[in-house]
């Protein structure tokens, strides 16, 4: 699960098209599905889970197998906690519905939610990135 926690800033910044907006602005707008100017916990976490799922699904078949999960740094026990259907594959829907996965990604969201109102603004997100970048240097 530590791998998932460390992915928050990486996943949120990955794969952006070039434009006049900064990368953080692009990622924020992608997460802000309802264009409200802030990102809810559910919006942010579901986006992060979707992007992590895509990264883990190395054969792009819509299912993360146990082998793919372990190859990405996951543990067998955690795979089986997420694969509650017992299908030997984790679908995006299954990952997003799993409270362990959701709560793991929500930890970073909670850190970014400076005023603790359950929403992250662009300014809060950019402050969070600045603090995280400084902490890893």
ABEGO torsion letter per residue (X at the ends): XAAAAAAAAAAAABGBBBBABBAAAAAAAAABAAGAGBBBAAAAAAAAAAAAAAAABAAGAGBBBAAAAAAAGBBAAAAAAABAAGAGBBBAAAAAABAAAAAAAAAAAAAABAAGAGBBBAAAAAAAAAAAAAAAX
